[in-house]
């Protein structure tokens, strides 16, 4: 009842109501663009190709089916996300970028984000060209003339930039992170098709399997919410400072360390690394001779249905969780900032000992988050093998479930903050 009353209160404030309507309007524009296809495509063969490739199927899920429709926004926000990830990785190589991102405040982050936007353009052209070349090699589209190819690439890059702009408009004028909300819209847009698939393929003899599937889905979603919200609070105290007749500090607060600070990035990294050899092997499998034999062996080893693939997938997700967290979380920087502000962890000396304590604490709780993320990554394949239900797989694990849960929790949190702010204004 409290949630329903909060939803009803949103529409009593004109500014909040306008923000919600604006977001829904952007969603409508996104879905319209995702269903404007490029002509001359064998749609049935294209969908079969996507269903047989796990990485492309995941990318298609993020774009809400815009990729397997070969629409004008077929690349989605993939090039923009790639550009942002590359910029974050470059901070480990170039100290100037690291200082810009971590030490120059909002101005430095704005410049850093601008570089990410500029990188979106070449990544969009490169990904678009690679995808069209892949479809041409598979016989799904015919050979393209240079003018047609340039036109198609400009259209695809323009669609990505338009989505990036719409996402930033949502962030600026709406509620929540615009890029995450657009990815969320792309994922949940496949729910009606999944419902239709279940209704058409319903078999009364599999009723127990359906019940088991949805019970497990509820339990898994509850677990994802719990782990996503779970954190380890490290107590931080501030020394008292006397300035004139006033006393500052002397308070205690907490430094929250999330159990899963890496989010969904480890799953994306691991899936990309595992799928790439299989894609190369599928291209070379018809070459014959030693090359063809090696390609077939590699293709069999990286088969998503095999046990070795699942185990390797789990190990890579756990490893990438520690790797990505080491990039985004810097205990030494946090320790230095605490020392500058007069803060300290009780029982731990400021400076290097505090950095070691934070690193030790994070690594202990991160092990739980990494194992959880690995289990979530392989759960869809396990549950599909147990229940033989292919639809609604995003309900039982994988990147899509983590994105949906994270976006919903963050959006609800921001809406509640907006409502609380208006409650304070009424006093």
Buried (B, 14 or more C-beta within 10 A) or exposed (E): EEEEEEEEBBEEEEEBEEBBEBBEEBBEEBBEBBBEBBEEBBEEBBBEBBEEBBBBBBBBBBBBBBBBBBBBBBBBBBBBBBBBBEBBEBBEEEEEBBEBBBEEEEEBEEEBBEBBBEBBBEBBBBBBBEBBEBBBEBEBBEEBEEEBBEEBBEBBBBBBBBBBEBBBBBBEEBBBBBBBBBBBBBBBBBEEEBEEBBEEEEEEEBEEBBEBBBEBBEEBBEBBBEBBEBBBEBEBBBEEEEEEEEEEEEEEEEBEBBBBBBBBBBBBBBBEBBBEBBBBBBEBBEEEEEEBEBBBEBBEBBEBEEEEBBEBBBEBBBBBBBBBBBBEBBBBEBBBEBBEEBBBBEEBEBBEBBBBBBBEBBBEBBBBBBBBBBBBBBBBBBBBEEBEBEBBBBBBBBBBBBBBBBBBBBBBEBBEEBBEEBEEEEE
